[in-house]
């Protein structure tokens, strides 16, 4: 029998008093564990599920990032083989060339017969009739040479001497007038007009050349004459900097290296422009009147 200030304590009460702290401890531990695992009414969870999910997500992102980093870069398409073949040379033998130093360079490089080269440096659409062109033993206007030769094809390539001296409207007007005159002199020829080639120098801006080319293309496409053909190899000649690629540029950055010439001629040949005059289209050539011109060169 125990005693305290309130009196004696029976054995049964004493046992209950001794068990109370232990029971309280057990109940608290159970509550804490239940709370830590999950709250049944949808409250916040304090277990490690969130951190595991977060870790898994981070690992997934990291893996995806690693996969992206390890993906191989796209391989650029190989350039075409710009070799000038025997078939191309046979095709070019039927051409006369009209234009500036870029055009004349095609013949100087050996791609066309020199006897059919009616191009020379400094020529432009606005001044071509100020030049005497020498071919064989004859020095005369380009129109007379075309009248005498009557080639199956004429390649026109000029414009670098126009872009800094004329507006694009004047350039197109002068060029179209020249084509008309050449058509009178050699009416049964296919005319292939090559775009003004881009540059790598400060000669002029390529954006300006593009504008002139666009205007010329529009005029040719809308003249409704099926034997004028505009060809534009610019996309093959330019690099990502919108300039003539260094490997195609002559040392002055304005003219074409032989590799650049091959690109132009390969492109022109593969446009599949072939002689297409029908019998009822053939016309008699008209001897040009050159008395109005004053030759300065």
Residue pairs with C-beta under 8 A, 6 or more apart in sequence:
1 8
1 9
1 10
1 11
2 8
2 9
2 14
3 9
9 17
35 46
36 46
36 47
37 45
37 47
38 45
38 47
39 45
80 266
82 259
82 262
82 263
82 266
83 262
83 266
84 111
84 262
84 265
84 266
88 265
88 266
88 269
89 111
91 269
92 111
92 112
92 113
92 265
93 112
93 113
94 151
94 152
94 153
94 275
95 112
95 116
95 151
95 152
95 153
95 154
95 155
96 116
96 117
96 118
96 145
96 146
96 149
96 151
96 153
96 154
96 155
96 189
97 103
97 104
97 106
97 107
97 112
97 116
97 117
97 118
97 119
97 154
97 155
97 157
98 118
98 119
98 128
98 142
98 146
98 154
98 155
98 156
98 157
98 158
98 182
99 119
99 123
99 155
99 156
99 157
99 158
100 119
100 120
100 121
100 122
100 123
100 124
100 157
100 158
100 159
100 160
100 161
101 119
101 120
101 121
101 122
101 123
101 255
102 157
102 158
102 160
102 197
102 255
102 256
103 119
103 155
103 156
103 157
103 158
103 194
104 117
104 119
104 120
104 121
105 255
105 256
105 261
106 112
106 155
106 157
106 261
106 264
106 265
107 113
107 114
107 116
107 117
107 119
108 114
108 117
109 258
109 261
111 261
111 265
112 155
115 135
115 136
116 135
116 149
116 151
117 135
118 133
118 135
118 142
118 145
118 146
119 157
119 158
120 131
120 133
122 131
122 161
122 297
123 131
123 158
123 161
124 158
124 159
124 161
124 162
124 165
124 166
124 174
125 158
125 159
125 162
125 166
125 171
125 174
125 175
125 178
126 162
126 165
126 166
126 170
126 171
126 174
127 161
128 142
128 158
128 178
129 141
129 142
129 290
129 293
129 295
130 293
130 294
130 295
130 296
130 297
131 142
131 295
131 296
131 297
132 139
132 140
132 141
132 295
132 297
133 139
133 140
133 141
133 142
133 145
135 145
138 144
138 145
138 148
140 290
141 288
141 290
141 293
141 295
142 182
143 181
143 182
143 184
143 185
143 288
143 290
144 185
144 288
144 290
146 154
146 182
146 185
146 186
146 189
147 185
147 186
147 285
147 286
147 287
147 288
149 186
150 186
150 188
150 189
150 285
151 186
151 189
152 189
152 190
152 275
153 189
153 190
153 191
153 192
153 273
153 275
154 182
154 186
154 189
154 190
154 191
154 192
155 192
155 194
155 268
156 178
156 179
156 191
156 192
156 193
156 194
157 193
157 194
157 197
158 175
158 196
159 171
159 175
159 195
159 196
159 209
159 212
159 213
159 216
160 196
160 197
160 199
160 203
160 204
160 209
160 254
162 171
162 174
162 175
162 196
162 212
163 171
163 196
163 204
163 208
163 209
163 212
164 203
164 204
166 174
168 211
168 212
168 215
169 215
171 212
171 215
171 216
172 212
172 215
172 216
172 219
175 193
175 216
175 219
176 219
176 220
176 223
179 191
179 193
179 228
181 288
182 189
182 191
183 189
183 191
183 225
184 285
184 286
184 288
185 285
185 286
185 287
185 288
186 285
187 282
187 283
187 284
187 285
187 286
188 277
188 281
188 282
188 283
188 285
189 227
190 227
190 229
190 273
190 274
190 275
190 276
190 277
191 227
191 228
191 229
192 229
192 231
192 268
192 273
193 216
193 220
193 228
193 229
193 230
193 231
194 231
194 232
194 233
194 264
194 268
195 213
195 216
195 217
195 230
195 231
195 232
195 233
195 234
196 209
196 212
196 213
196 216
197 209
197 233
197 234
197 237
197 244
197 256
197 260
197 264
198 206
198 209
198 234
198 237
198 238
198 242
198 243
198 244
199 206
199 209
199 243
199 244
199 249
199 253
199 254
200 243
200 244
200 245
200 246
200 249
200 253
200 254
201 249
201 252
201 253
201 254
202 253
203 253
203 254
206 238
206 242
206 243
206 244
207 242
210 234
213 232
213 234
216 230
217 230
217 232
220 228
220 229
220 230
221 230
226 276
227 276
227 277
229 271
229 273
231 267
231 268
231 271
231 273
233 263
233 264
233 267
233 268
236 263
236 267
237 244
237 245
237 248
237 260
237 263
237 264
238 244
238 245
239 245
239 246
244 253
244 256
244 260
245 260
247 257
247 259
247 260
248 256
248 257
248 259
248 260
248 263
249 255
249 256
249 257
249 260
250 256
250 257
250 260
256 264
